[in-house]
């Protein structure tokens, strides 16, 4: 019985995390689509421009995130390689 | 080797389409410049969405879980009788 209860809470946690992930991804997608595709067509003094950062950031933020991810991957791979070499020697 | 050639040719084809779009100016040029970045971001979002949806739909098989627990108890008793250290509990 204990295991069934644990399985149920695990299932709930899985559902919650899955829902959170899909919600985050959908919101990022709609925000980015709005930013890049729809906003250039809207006039300069419309009120929605308040909710979106200036257009340069639409390029800077993904590029910055990609570069950070790449550098983190390289650092991680280098660290693992160094550690394995030290262990062998 | 063939796999790399396939991926490379796909990349070259997509780059050719992008440069062609740039030259032909079917869509406004500012959109064409942002198209690769937008595709990368939307691909990442799509992956995250699939992970979230998969998490939400993950099956838990409660009957199999019960049977598994019974099997574990059975195996533990069997091994304890034979003198193997089964730890925890």
Backbone of each chain as nested JSON, in Angstrom:
{
  "chains": [
    {"id": "A", "residues": [
      {"number": 1, "name": "UNK", "atoms": {"N": [0.838, -1.211, 0.0], "CA": [0.0, 0.0, 0.0], "C": [0.863, 1.247, 0.0]}},
      {"number": 2, "name": "UNK", "atoms": {"N": [1.954, 1.181, 0.785], "CA": [2.847, 2.342, 0.823], "C": [3.369, 2.634, -0.582]}},
      {"number": 3, "name": "UNK", "atoms": {"N": [3.705, 1.54, -1.309], "CA": [4.285, 1.754, -2.634], "C": [3.261, 2.371, -3.585]}},
      {"number": 4, "name": "UNK", "atoms": {"N": [1.964, 2.016, -3.418], "CA": [0.947, 2.584, -4.313], "C": [0.817, 4.085, -4.068]}},
      {"number": 5, "name": "UNK", "atoms": {"N": [0.86, 4.456, -2.745], "CA": [0.754, 5.893, -2.441], "C": [1.947, 6.638, -3.013]}},
      {"number": 6, "name": "UNK", "atoms": {"N": [3.151, 6.04, -2.853], "CA": [4.339, 6.709, -3.386], "C": [4.222, 6.833, -4.9]}},
      {"number": 7, "name": "UNK", "atoms": {"N": [3.679, 5.776, -5.553], "CA": [3.543, 5.833, -7.008], "C": [2.592, 6.956, -7.397]}},
      {"number": 8, "name": "UNK", "atoms": {"N": [1.499, 7.134, -6.632], "CA": [0.555, 8.195, -6.968], "C": [1.181, 9.568, -6.859]}},
      {"number": 9, "name": "UNK", "atoms": {"N": [1.944, 9.832, -5.781], "CA": [2.564, 11.148, -5.656], "C": [3.617, 11.344, -6.745]}},
      {"number": 10, "name": "UNK", "atoms": {"N": [4.346, 10.25, -7.083], "CA": [5.302, 10.35, -8.178], "C": [4.594, 10.74, -9.466]}},
      {"number": 11, "name": "UNK", "atoms": {"N": [3.409, 10.085, -9.681], "CA": [2.669, 10.375, -10.901], "C": [2.237, 11.84, -10.931]}},
      {"number": 12, "name": "UNK", "atoms": {"N": [1.74, 12.331, -9.779], "CA": [1.33, 13.734, -9.691], "C": [2.503, 14.666, -9.959]}},
      {"number": 13, "name": "UNK", "atoms": {"N": [3.655, 14.325, -9.353], "CA": [4.836, 15.174, -9.554], "C": [5.231, 15.178, -11.03]}},
      {"number": 14, "name": "UNK", "atoms": {"N": [5.195, 13.962, -11.658], "CA": [5.509, 13.886, -13.084], "C": [4.576, 14.765, -13.902]}},
      {"number": 15, "name": "UNK", "atoms": {"N": [3.252, 14.637, -13.583], "CA": [2.275, 15.432, -14.332], "C": [2.539, 16.916, -14.16]}},
      {"number": 16, "name": "UNK", "atoms": {"N": [2.849, 17.308, -12.899], "CA": [3.072, 18.737, -12.631], "C": [4.285, 19.245, -13.391]}},
      {"number": 17, "name": "UNK", "atoms": {"N": [5.387, 18.477, -13.331], "CA": [6.597, 18.92, -14.026], "C": [6.364, 18.962, -15.529]}},
      {"number": 18, "name": "UNK", "atoms": {"N": [5.664, 17.938, -16.062], "CA": [5.372, 17.92, -17.492], "C": [4.534, 19.107, -17.913]}},
      {"number": 19, "name": "UNK", "atoms": {"N": [3.518, 19.408, -17.101], "CA": [2.67, 20.551, -17.42], "C": [3.449, 21.85, -17.365]}},
      {"number": 20, "name": "UNK", "atoms": {"N": [4.311, 21.971, -16.333], "CA": [5.125, 23.184, -16.213], "C": [6.023, 23.357, -17.428]}},
      {"number": 21, "name": "UNK", "atoms": {"N": [6.687, 22.245, -17.833], "CA": [7.588, 22.313, -18.988], "C": [6.839, 22.736, -20.246]}},
      {"number": 22, "name": "UNK", "atoms": {"N": [5.682, 22.092, -20.52], "CA": [4.961, 22.435, -21.751], "C": [4.439, 23.859, -21.684]}},
      {"number": 23, "name": "UNK", "atoms": {"N": [4.029, 24.306, -20.456], "CA": [3.549, 25.68, -20.347], "C": [4.66, 26.675, -20.644]}},
      {"number": 24, "name": "UNK", "atoms": {"N": [5.851, 26.404, -20.058], "CA": [6.992, 27.292, -20.294], "C": [7.333, 27.336, -21.781]}},
      {"number": 25, "name": "UNK", "atoms": {"N": [7.375, 26.141, -22.414], "CA": [7.77, 26.116, -23.826], "C": [6.747, 26.836, -24.695]}},
      {"number": 26, "name": "UNK", "atoms": {"N": [5.451, 26.624, -24.42], "CA": [4.428, 27.296, -25.225], "C": [4.479, 28.806, -25.038]}},
      {"number": 27, "name": "UNK", "atoms": {"N": [4.693, 29.262, -23.782], "CA": [4.717, 30.704, -23.565], "C": [5.932, 31.33, -24.236]}},
      {"number": 28, "name": "UNK", "atoms": {"N": [7.111, 30.634, -24.131], "CA": [8.298, 31.175, -24.803], "C": [8.053, 31.267, -26.306]}},
      {"number": 29, "name": "UNK", "atoms": {"N": [7.395, 30.205, -26.86], "CA": [7.175, 30.198, -28.303], "C": [6.261, 31.34, -28.724]}},
      {"number": 30, "name": "UNK", "atoms": {"N": [5.141, 31.524, -28.024], "CA": [4.212, 32.588, -28.424], "C": [4.856, 33.955, -28.236]}},
      {"number": 31, "name": "UNK", "atoms": {"N": [5.567, 34.16, -27.103], "CA": [6.199, 35.453, -26.884], "C": [7.196, 35.763, -27.986]}},
      {"number": 32, "name": "UNK", "atoms": {"N": [8.022, 34.757, -28.335], "CA": [9.047, 34.989, -29.342], "C": [8.434, 35.224, -30.709]}},
      {"number": 33, "name": "UNK", "atoms": {"N": [7.387, 34.42, -31.05], "CA": [6.722, 34.629, -32.339], "C": [6.144, 36.033, -32.431]}},
      {"number": 34, "name": "UNK", "atoms": {"N": [5.435, 36.438, -31.366], "CA": [4.866, 37.777, -31.327], "C": [5.944, 38.836, -31.542]}},
      {"number": 35, "name": "UNK", "atoms": {"N": [7.056, 38.652, -30.784], "CA": [8.15, 39.613, -30.793], "C": [8.717, 39.8, -32.189]}},
      {"number": 36, "name": "UNK", "atoms": {"N": [9.044, 38.617, -32.842], "CA": [9.812, 38.697, -34.078], "C": [8.916, 38.946, -35.284]}},
      {"number": 37, "name": "UNK", "atoms": {"N": [7.72, 38.307, -35.286], "CA": [6.941, 38.326, -36.522], "C": [5.863, 39.396, -36.508]}},
      {"number": 38, "name": "UNK", "atoms": {"N": [5.136, 39.523, -35.383], "CA": [3.949, 40.385, -35.416], "C": [4.318, 41.82, -35.097]}},
      {"number": 39, "name": "UNK", "atoms": {"N": [5.273, 42.016, -34.151], "CA": [5.543, 43.371, -33.678], "C": [6.031, 44.336, -34.755]}},
      {"number": 40, "name": "UNK", "atoms": {"N": [6.861, 43.914, -35.741], "CA": [7.269, 44.891, -36.762], "C": [6.099, 45.48, -37.542]}},
      {"number": 41, "name": "UNK", "atoms": {"N": [4.953, 44.753, -37.582], "CA": [3.82, 45.277, -38.334], "C": [2.988, 46.271, -37.537]}},
      {"number": 42, "name": "UNK", "atoms": {"N": [3.192, 46.276, -36.204], "CA": [2.376, 47.153, -35.358], "C": [2.996, 48.544, -35.354]}},
      {"number": 43, "name": "UNK", "atoms": {"N": [2.136, 49.605, -35.328], "CA": [2.673, 50.982, -35.335], "C": [3.506, 51.243, -34.092]}},
      {"number": 44, "name": "UNK", "atoms": {"N": [4.385, 52.253, -34.183], "CA": [5.372, 52.493, -33.129], "C": [4.776, 52.904, -31.799]}},
      {"number": 45, "name": "UNK", "atoms": {"N": [3.573, 53.512, -31.785], "CA": [3.08, 54.046, -30.511], "C": [1.934, 53.224, -29.949]}},
      {"number": 46, "name": "UNK", "atoms": {"N": [1.746, 51.984, -30.455], "CA": [0.733, 51.096, -29.893], "C": [1.151, 50.659, -28.504]}},
      {"number": 47, "name": "UNK", "atoms": {"N": [0.152, 50.325, -27.64], "CA": [0.513, 50.069, -26.247], "C": [1.231, 48.737, -26.039]}},
      {"number": 48, "name": "UNK", "atoms": {"N": [1.095, 47.753, -26.981], "CA": [1.738, 46.458, -26.749], "C": [3.257, 46.564, -26.727]}},
      {"number": 49, "name": "UNK", "atoms": {"N": [3.794, 47.628, -27.375], "CA": [5.253, 47.737, -27.386], "C": [5.822, 47.848, -25.99]}},
      {"number": 50, "name": "UNK", "atoms": {"N": [4.958, 48.27, -25.023], "CA": [5.447, 48.366, -23.648], "C": [5.826, 46.999, -23.097]}},
      {"number": 51, "name": "UNK", "atoms": {"N": [5.069, 45.928, -23.538], "CA": [5.288, 44.615, -22.924], "C": [6.445, 43.86, -23.533]}},
      {"number": 52, "name": "UNK", "atoms": {"N": [7.025, 44.395, -24.617], "CA": [8.119, 43.679, -25.261], "C": [9.366, 44.525, -25.209]}},
      {"number": 53, "name": "UNK", "atoms": {"N": [10.527, 43.854, -24.961], "CA": [11.797, 44.565, -24.951], "C": [12.12, 45.048, -26.365]}},
      {"number": 54, "name": "UNK", "atoms": {"N": [13.082, 45.978, -26.507], "CA": [13.475, 46.431, -27.85], "C": [13.936, 45.274, -28.719]}},
      {"number": 55, "name": "UNK", "atoms": {"N": [13.765, 45.429, -30.042], "CA": [13.954, 44.305, -30.948], "C": [15.365, 43.73, -30.951]}},
      {"number": 56, "name": "UNK", "atoms": {"N": [16.379, 44.537, -30.557], "CA": [17.74, 43.989, -30.573], "C": [17.833, 42.81, -29.618]}},
      {"number": 57, "name": "UNK", "atoms": {"N": [17.089, 42.885, -28.479], "CA": [17.171, 41.807, -27.509], "C": [16.621, 40.499, -28.048]}},
      {"number": 58, "name": "UNK", "atoms": {"N": [15.714, 40.587, -29.07], "CA": [15.176, 39.348, -29.644], "C": [16.275, 38.531, -30.294]}},
      {"number": 59, "name": "UNK", "atoms": {"N": [17.36, 39.205, -30.721], "CA": [18.481, 38.479, -31.292], "C": [19.515, 38.165, -30.228]}},
      {"number": 60, "name": "UNK", "atoms": {"N": [19.742, 39.154, -29.328], "CA": [20.812, 38.983, -28.35], "C": [20.55, 37.824, -27.401]}},
      {"number": 61, "name": "UNK", "atoms": {"N": [19.308, 37.724, -26.889], "CA": [19.038, 36.743, -25.837], "C": [19.217, 35.305, -26.319]}},
      {"number": 62, "name": "UNK", "atoms": {"N": [18.647, 34.887, -27.48], "CA": [18.889, 33.496, -27.9], "C": [20.356, 33.239, -28.221]}},
      {"number": 63, "name": "UNK", "atoms": {"N": [21.026, 34.199, -28.881], "CA": [22.441, 33.993, -29.206], "C": [23.264, 33.868, -27.927]}},
      {"number": 64, "name": "UNK", "atoms": {"N": [22.979, 34.729, -26.957], "CA": [23.708, 34.675, -25.697], "C": [23.473, 33.35, -24.991]}},
      {"number": 65, "name": "UNK", "atoms": {"N": [22.188, 32.89, -24.989], "CA": [21.881, 31.607, -24.354], "C": [22.586, 30.462, -25.058]}},
      {"number": 66, "name": "UNK", "atoms": {"N": [22.609, 30.502, -26.424], "CA": [23.285, 29.444, -27.168], "C": [24.773, 29.414, -26.884]}},
      {"number": 67, "name": "UNK", "atoms": {"N": [25.395, 30.604, -26.844], "CA": [26.835, 30.656, -26.575], "C": [27.134, 30.151, -25.167]}},
      {"number": 68, "name": "UNK", "atoms": {"N": [26.283, 30.549, -24.2], "CA": [26.48, 30.059, -22.828], "C": [26.385, 28.547, -22.766]}},
      {"number": 69, "name": "UNK", "atoms": {"N": [25.361, 27.982, -23.458], "CA": [25.188, 26.533, -23.452], "C": [26.404, 25.835, -24.049]}},
      {"number": 70, "name": "UNK", "atoms": {"N": [26.89, 26.358, -25.204], "CA": [28.039, 25.747, -25.857], "C": [29.27, 25.786, -24.951]}},
      {"number": 71, "name": "UNK", "atoms": {"N": [29.527, 26.967, -24.346], "CA": [30.722, 27.078, -23.507], "C": [30.607, 26.18, -22.284]}},
      {"number": 72, "name": "UNK", "atoms": {"N": [29.394, 26.067, -21.721], "CA": [29.213, 25.182, -20.578], "C": [29.493, 23.736, -20.963]}},
      {"number": 73, "name": "UNK", "atoms": {"N": [28.998, 23.342, -22.173], "CA": [29.257, 21.986, -22.654], "C": [30.749, 21.74, -22.802]}},
      {"number": 74, "name": "UNK", "atoms": {"N": [31.465, 22.708, -23.417], "CA": [32.9, 22.534, -23.612], "C": [33.62, 22.418, -22.276]}},
      {"number": 75, "name": "UNK", "atoms": {"N": [33.262, 23.288, -21.321], "CA": [33.912, 23.229, -20.006], "C": [33.658, 21.885, -19.357]}},
      {"number": 76, "name": "UNK", "atoms": {"N": [32.402, 21.403, -19.448], "CA": [32.062, 20.133, -18.828], "C": [32.851, 18.984, -19.441]}},
      {"number": 77, "name": "UNK", "atoms": {"N": [32.924, 18.962, -20.812], "CA": [33.655, 17.891, -21.478], "C": [35.128, 17.933, -21.094]}},
      {"number": 78, "name": "UNK", "atoms": {"N": [35.709, 19.17, -21.08], "CA": [37.109, 19.291, -20.699], "C": [37.355, 18.819, -19.277]}},
      {"number": 79, "name": "UNK", "atoms": {"N": [36.444, 19.166, -18.37], "CA": [36.59, 18.759, -16.975], "C": [36.558, 17.252, -16.841]}},
      {"number": 80, "name": "UNK", "atoms": {"N": [35.595, 16.6, -17.553], "CA": [35.493, 15.146, -17.462], "C": [36.742, 14.481, -18.039]}},
      {"number": 81, "name": "UNK", "atoms": {"N": [37.226, 15.041, -19.172], "CA": [38.422, 14.453, -19.772], "C": [39.639, 14.576, -18.861]}},
      {"number": 82, "name": "UNK", "atoms": {"N": [39.806, 15.772, -18.25], "CA": [40.934, 15.969, -17.344], "C": [40.85, 15.008, -16.179]}},
      {"number": 83, "name": "UNK", "atoms": {"N": [39.611, 14.859, -15.625], "CA": [39.464, 14.007, -14.449], "C": [39.801, 12.565, -14.777]}},
      {"number": 84, "name": "UNK", "atoms": {"N": [39.364, 12.091, -15.979], "CA": [39.62, 10.703, -16.319], "C": [41.109, 10.487, -16.546]}},
      {"number": 85, "name": "UNK", "atoms": {"N": [41.797, 11.519, -17.119], "CA": [43.226, 11.37, -17.336], "C": [43.974, 11.321, -16.009]}},
      {"number": 86, "name": "UNK", "atoms": {"N": [43.517, 12.162, -15.044], "CA": [44.193, 12.169, -13.751], "C": [44.016, 10.847, -13.044]}},
      {"number": 87, "name": "UNK", "atoms": {"N": [42.812, 10.244, -13.225], "CA": [42.561, 8.983, -12.53], "C": [43.41, 7.871, -13.071]}},
      {"number": 88, "name": "UNK", "atoms": {"N": [43.655, 7.918, -14.427], "CA": [44.465, 6.855, -15.016], "C": [45.914, 6.973, -14.565]}},
      {"number": 89, "name": "UNK", "atoms": {"N": [46.386, 8.225, -14.427], "CA": [47.797, 8.441, -14.033], "C": [47.926, 8.43, -12.524]}}
    ]},
    {"id": "B", "residues": [
      {"number": 1, "name": "UNK", "atoms": {"N": [29.94, 7.437, -41.94], "CA": [30.373, 8.441, -42.923], "C": [29.19, 8.918, -43.752]}},
      {"number": 2, "name": "UNK", "atoms": {"N": [28.327, 7.941, -44.16], "CA": [27.176, 8.31, -44.993], "C": [26.227, 9.222, -44.223]}},
      {"number": 3, "name": "UNK", "atoms": {"N": [26.122, 8.968, -42.902], "CA": [25.219, 9.767, -42.092], "C": [25.653, 11.22, -42.054]}},
      {"number": 4, "name": "UNK", "atoms": {"N": [26.988, 11.432, -41.897], "CA": [27.505, 12.805, -41.864], "C": [27.238, 13.483, -43.191]}},
      {"number": 5, "name": "UNK", "atoms": {"N": [27.435, 12.721, -44.294], "CA": [27.214, 13.316, -45.617], "C": [25.753, 13.73, -45.755]}},
      {"number": 6, "name": "UNK", "atoms": {"N": [24.847, 12.88, -45.245], "CA": [23.414, 13.212, -45.328], "C": [23.112, 14.502, -44.579]}},
      {"number": 7, "name": "UNK", "atoms": {"N": [23.641, 14.585, -43.33], "CA": [23.365, 15.773, -42.51], "C": [23.952, 17.016, -43.159]}},
      {"number": 8, "name": "UNK", "atoms": {"N": [25.198, 16.88, -43.689], "CA": [25.842, 18.026, -44.329], "C": [25.039, 18.51, -45.53]}},
      {"number": 9, "name": "UNK", "atoms": {"N": [24.572, 17.544, -46.344], "CA": [23.815, 17.941, -47.543], "C": [22.517, 18.621, -47.153]}},
      {"number": 10, "name": "UNK", "atoms": {"N": [21.893, 18.134, -46.041], "CA": [20.656, 18.784, -45.578], "C": [20.939, 20.225, -45.171]}},
      {"number": 11, "name": "UNK", "atoms": {"N": [22.055, 20.424, -44.434], "CA": [22.429, 21.773, -44.002], "C": [22.693, 22.675, -45.191]}},
      {"number": 12, "name": "UNK", "atoms": {"N": [23.435, 22.138, -46.184], "CA": [23.758, 22.943, -47.371], "C": [22.477, 23.316, -48.107]}},
      {"number": 13, "name": "UNK", "atoms": {"N": [21.521, 22.364, -48.196], "CA": [20.263, 22.654, -48.886], "C": [19.506, 23.764, -48.174]}},
      {"number": 14, "name": "UNK", "atoms": {"N": [19.456, 23.695, -46.826], "CA": [18.73, 24.726, -46.076], "C": [19.414, 26.076, -46.228]}},
      {"number": 15, "name": "UNK", "atoms": {"N": [20.773, 26.088, -46.217], "CA": [21.475, 27.354, -46.413], "C": [21.183, 27.92, -47.791]}},
      {"number": 16, "name": "UNK", "atoms": {"N": [21.121, 27.038, -48.808], "CA": [20.834, 27.507, -50.163], "C": [19.446, 28.121, -50.238]}},
      {"number": 17, "name": "UNK", "atoms": {"N": [18.474, 27.47, -49.582], "CA": [17.104, 28.01, -49.577], "C": [17.101, 29.381, -48.912]}},
      {"number": 18, "name": "UNK", "atoms": {"N": [17.868, 29.514, -47.806], "CA": [17.874, 30.781, -47.083], "C": [18.479, 31.894, -47.922]}},
      {"number": 19, "name": "UNK", "atoms": {"N": [19.628, 31.582, -48.581], "CA": [20.266, 32.601, -49.413], "C": [19.365, 32.956, -50.593]}},
      {"number": 20, "name": "UNK", "atoms": {"N": [18.672, 31.921, -51.148], "CA": [17.74, 32.187, -52.239], "C": [16.625, 33.12, -51.819]}},
      {"number": 21, "name": "UNK", "atoms": {"N": [16.084, 32.882, -50.597], "CA": [15.037, 33.759, -50.071], "C": [15.555, 35.179, -49.91]}},
      {"number": 22, "name": "UNK", "atoms": {"N": [16.824, 35.298, -49.451], "CA": [17.422, 36.619, -49.279], "C": [17.477, 37.364, -50.6]}},
      {"number": 23, "name": "UNK", "atoms": {"N": [17.917, 36.653, -51.659], "CA": [18.08, 37.32, -52.948], "C": [16.74, 37.671, -53.568]}},
      {"number": 24, "name": "UNK", "atoms": {"N": [15.741, 36.717, -53.447], "CA": [14.502, 36.905, -54.197], "C": [13.589, 37.929, -53.536]}},
      {"number": 25, "name": "UNK", "atoms": {"N": [13.739, 38.135, -52.213], "CA": [12.947, 39.139, -51.492], "C": [11.462, 38.882, -51.598]}},
      {"number": 26, "name": "UNK", "atoms": {"N": [11.043, 37.612, -51.434], "CA": [9.608, 37.321, -51.42], "C": [9.027, 37.864, -50.117]}},
      {"number": 27, "name": "UNK", "atoms": {"N": [9.699, 37.528, -48.972], "CA": [9.333, 38.135, -47.703], "C": [10.3, 39.304, -47.457]}},
      {"number": 28, "name": "UNK", "atoms": {"N": [9.895, 40.276, -46.607], "CA": [10.783, 41.416, -46.337], "C": [12.133, 40.949, -45.814]}},
      {"number": 29, "name": "UNK", "atoms": {"N": [13.195, 41.659, -46.179], "CA": [14.555, 41.188, -45.89], "C": [14.834, 41.031, -44.408]}},
      {"number": 30, "name": "UNK", "atoms": {"N": [14.263, 41.917, -43.573], "CA": [14.549, 41.813, -42.144], "C": [14.044, 40.498, -41.583]}},
      {"number": 31, "name": "UNK", "atoms": {"N": [12.921, 39.972, -42.126], "CA": [12.412, 38.675, -41.665], "C": [13.364, 37.565, -42.061]}},
      {"number": 32, "name": "UNK", "atoms": {"N": [13.886, 37.636, -43.31], "CA": [14.736, 36.555, -43.782], "C": [16.006, 36.455, -42.958]}},
      {"number": 33, "name": "UNK", "atoms": {"N": [16.518, 37.621, -42.48], "CA": [17.723, 37.566, -41.649], "C": [17.464, 36.842, -40.344]}},
      {"number": 34, "name": "UNK", "atoms": {"N": [16.256, 37.004, -39.806], "CA": [15.971, 36.405, -38.504], "C": [15.465, 34.98, -38.623]}},
      {"number": 35, "name": "UNK", "atoms": {"N": [15.202, 34.491, -39.849], "CA": [14.581, 33.175, -40.005], "C": [15.37, 32.018, -39.382]}},
      {"number": 36, "name": "UNK", "atoms": {"N": [16.713, 31.899, -39.576], "CA": [17.418, 30.762, -38.951], "C": [17.332, 30.786, -37.431]}},
      {"number": 37, "name": "UNK", "atoms": {"N": [17.516, 31.98, -36.846], "CA": [17.454, 32.079, -35.389], "C": [16.071, 31.677, -34.874]}},
      {"number": 38, "name": "UNK", "atoms": {"N": [15.037, 32.146, -35.599], "CA": [13.68, 31.806, -35.199], "C": [13.433, 30.313, -35.279]}},
      {"number": 39, "name": "UNK", "atoms": {"N": [13.975, 29.653, -36.359], "CA": [13.784, 28.206, -36.485], "C": [14.466, 27.462, -35.349]}},
      {"number": 40, "name": "UNK", "atoms": {"N": [15.672, 27.923, -34.959], "CA": [16.386, 27.237, -33.872], "C": [15.608, 27.357, -32.573]}},
      {"number": 41, "name": "UNK", "atoms": {"N": [15.117, 28.57, -32.287], "CA": [14.372, 28.777, -31.042], "C": [13.093, 27.954, -31.044]}},
      {"number": 42, "name": "UNK", "atoms": {"N": [12.386, 27.924, -32.179], "CA": [11.128, 27.173, -32.2], "C": [11.387, 25.683, -32.132]}},
      {"number": 43, "name": "UNK", "atoms": {"N": [12.533, 25.215, -32.706], "CA": [12.873, 23.797, -32.585], "C": [13.13, 23.421, -31.136]}},
      {"number": 44, "name": "UNK", "atoms": {"N": [13.865, 24.295, -30.401], "CA": [14.097, 24.032, -28.988], "C": [12.795, 23.994, -28.209]}},
      {"number": 45, "name": "UNK", "atoms": {"N": [11.894, 24.943, -28.519], "CA": [10.596, 24.971, -27.848], "C": [9.809, 23.71, -28.127]}},
      {"number": 46, "name": "UNK", "atoms": {"N": [9.851, 23.248, -29.384], "CA": [9.124, 22.034, -29.755], "C": [9.652, 20.832, -28.991]}},
      {"number": 47, "name": "UNK", "atoms": {"N": [11.006, 20.737, -28.869], "CA": [11.574, 19.629, -28.113], "C": [11.114, 19.64, -26.672]}},
      {"number": 48, "name": "UNK", "atoms": {"N": [11.154, 20.85, -26.063], "CA": [10.722, 20.97, -24.674], "C": [9.256, 20.58, -24.52]}},
      {"number": 49, "name": "UNK", "atoms": {"N": [8.426, 20.992, -25.506], "CA": [7.004, 20.664, -25.449], "C": [6.796, 19.156, -25.5]}},
      {"number": 50, "name": "UNK", "atoms": {"N": [7.556, 18.466, -26.399], "CA": [7.41, 17.019, -26.516], "C": [7.817, 16.327, -25.221]}},
      {"number": 51, "name": "UNK", "atoms": {"N": [8.898, 16.839, -24.583], "CA": [9.317, 16.256, -23.308], "C": [8.217, 16.424, -22.263]}},
      {"number": 52, "name": "UNK", "atoms": {"N": [7.639, 17.647, -22.201], "CA": [6.582, 17.891, -21.222], "C": [5.371, 17.011, -21.453]}},
      {"number": 53, "name": "UNK", "atoms": {"N": [4.957, 16.882, -22.725], "CA": [3.787, 16.063, -23.042], "C": [4.061, 14.6, -22.722]}},
      {"number": 54, "name": "UNK", "atoms": {"N": [5.277, 14.136, -23.042], "CA": [5.615, 12.755, -22.739], "C": [5.594, 12.49, -21.25]}},
      {"number": 55, "name": "UNK", "atoms": {"N": [6.124, 13.461, -20.458], "CA": [6.091, 13.326, -19.01], "C": [4.659, 13.223, -18.504]}},
      {"number": 56, "name": "UNK", "atoms": {"N": [3.775, 14.074, -19.07], "CA": [2.396, 14.079, -18.579], "C": [1.694, 12.778, -18.909]}},
      {"number": 57, "name": "UNK", "atoms": {"N": [2.088, 12.132, -20.039], "CA": [1.361, 10.937, -20.438], "C": [2.059, 9.666, -20.025]}},
      {"number": 58, "name": "UNK", "atoms": {"N": [3.074, 9.792, -19.138], "CA": [3.849, 8.605, -18.797], "C": [2.993, 7.616, -18.032]}},
      {"number": 59, "name": "UNK", "atoms": {"N": [2.881, 6.334, -18.487], "CA": [2.032, 5.368, -17.799], "C": [2.733, 4.805, -16.578]}},
      {"number": 60, "name": "UNK", "atoms": {"N": [1.985, 4.496, -15.502], "CA": [2.607, 4.035, -14.27], "C": [2.365, 2.558, -13.984]}},
      {"number": 61, "name": "UNK", "atoms": {"N": [1.402, 1.892, -14.634], "CA": [1.14, 0.463, -14.452], "C": [1.069, 0.073, -12.984]}},
      {"number": 62, "name": "UNK", "atoms": {"N": [-0.006, 0.427, -12.266], "CA": [-0.061, 0.129, -10.823], "C": [-0.072, -1.362, -10.511]}},
      {"number": 63, "name": "UNK", "atoms": {"N": [-0.747, -2.196, -11.375], "CA": [-0.763, -3.629, -11.071], "C": [0.639, -4.215, -11.159]}},
      {"number": 64, "name": "UNK", "atoms": {"N": [1.366, -3.811, -12.227], "CA": [2.732, -4.311, -12.347], "C": [3.573, -3.871, -11.173]}},
      {"number": 65, "name": "UNK", "atoms": {"N": [3.303, -2.67, -10.656], "CA": [4.081, -2.192, -9.513], "C": [3.857, -3.096, -8.306]}},
      {"number": 66, "name": "UNK", "atoms": {"N": [2.587, -3.496, -8.059], "CA": [2.302, -4.394, -6.94], "C": [3.005, -5.728, -7.117]}},
      {"number": 67, "name": "UNK", "atoms": {"N": [2.879, -6.295, -8.336], "CA": [3.531, -7.577, -8.6], "C": [5.036, -7.471, -8.379]}},
      {"number": 68, "name": "UNK", "atoms": {"N": [5.604, -6.32, -8.817], "CA": [7.044, -6.134, -8.654], "C": [7.418, -6.098, -7.18]}},
      {"number": 69, "name": "UNK", "atoms": {"N": [6.611, -5.398, -6.371], "CA": [6.905, -5.351, -4.94], "C": [6.875, -6.744, -4.331]}},
      {"number": 70, "name": "UNK", "atoms": {"N": [5.857, -7.553, -4.759], "CA": [5.77, -8.926, -4.227], "C": [7.002, -9.718, -4.62]}},
      {"number": 71, "name": "UNK", "atoms": {"N": [7.42, -9.563, -5.89], "CA": [8.611, -10.276, -6.34], "C": [9.826, -9.876, -5.537]}},
      {"number": 72, "name": "UNK", "atoms": {"N": [9.929, -8.572, -5.226], "CA": [11.098, -8.106, -4.474], "C": [11.118, -8.743, -3.1]}},
      {"number": 73, "name": "UNK", "atoms": {"N": [9.949, -8.777, -2.425], "CA": [9.898, -9.367, -1.082], "C": [10.279, -10.838, -1.139]}},
      {"number": 74, "name": "UNK", "atoms": {"N": [9.701, -11.519, -2.162], "CA": [10.006, -12.942, -2.315], "C": [11.498, -13.173, -2.496]}},
      {"number": 75, "name": "UNK", "atoms": {"N": [12.112, -12.368, -3.393], "CA": [13.53, -12.542, -3.667], "C": [14.371, -12.251, -2.432]}},
      {"number": 76, "name": "UNK", "atoms": {"N": [13.956, -11.216, -1.677], "CA": [14.722, -10.877, -0.487], "C": [14.707, -12.018, 0.513]}},
      {"number": 77, "name": "UNK", "atoms": {"N": [13.499, -12.628, 0.744], "CA": [13.427, -13.722, 1.71], "C": [14.256, -14.888, 1.261]}},
      {"number": 78, "name": "UNK", "atoms": {"N": [14.14, -15.197, -0.062], "CA": [14.9, -16.317, -0.609], "C": [16.397, -16.113, -0.373]}},
      {"number": 79, "name": "UNK", "atoms": {"N": [16.877, -14.895, -0.675], "CA": [18.3, -14.636, -0.539], "C": [18.714, -14.624, 0.927]}},
      {"number": 80, "name": "UNK", "atoms": {"N": [17.827, -14.126, 1.823], "CA": [18.175, -14.08, 3.241], "C": [18.355, -15.492, 3.775]}},
      {"number": 81, "name": "UNK", "atoms": {"N": [17.462, -16.406, 3.291], "CA": [17.603, -17.781, 3.742], "C": [18.929, -18.368, 3.297]}},
      {"number": 82, "name": "UNK", "atoms": {"N": [19.37, -17.957, 2.096], "CA": [20.632, -18.489, 1.61], "C": [21.824, -17.773, 2.213]}},
      {"number": 83, "name": "UNK", "atoms": {"N": [21.58, -16.769, 3.054], "CA": [22.694, -16.139, 3.753], "C": [23.251, -14.899, 3.072]}},
      {"number": 84, "name": "UNK", "atoms": {"N": [22.613, -14.394, 2.006], "CA": [23.115, -13.198, 1.338], "C": [22.62, -11.973, 2.093]}},
      {"number": 85, "name": "UNK", "atoms": {"N": [23.462, -10.955, 2.222], "CA": [23.079, -9.734, 2.931], "C": [22.207, -8.872, 2.019]}},
      {"number": 86, "name": "UNK", "atoms": {"N": [20.92, -8.674, 2.402], "CA": [20.005, -7.918, 1.531], "C": [19.819, -6.48, 1.981]}},
      {"number": 87, "name": "UNK", "atoms": {"N": [20.548, -6.056, 3.054], "CA": [20.579, -4.634, 3.407], "C": [19.24, -4.043, 3.779]}},
      {"number": 88, "name": "UNK", "atoms": {"N": [19.053, -2.752, 3.546], "CA": [17.952, -1.825, 3.875], "C": [16.761, -2.405, 4.633]}},
      {"number": 89, "name": "UNK", "atoms": {"N": [15.567, -1.82, 4.449], "CA": [14.373, -2.151, 5.232], "C": [14.589, -1.818, 6.696]}}
    ]}
  ]
}
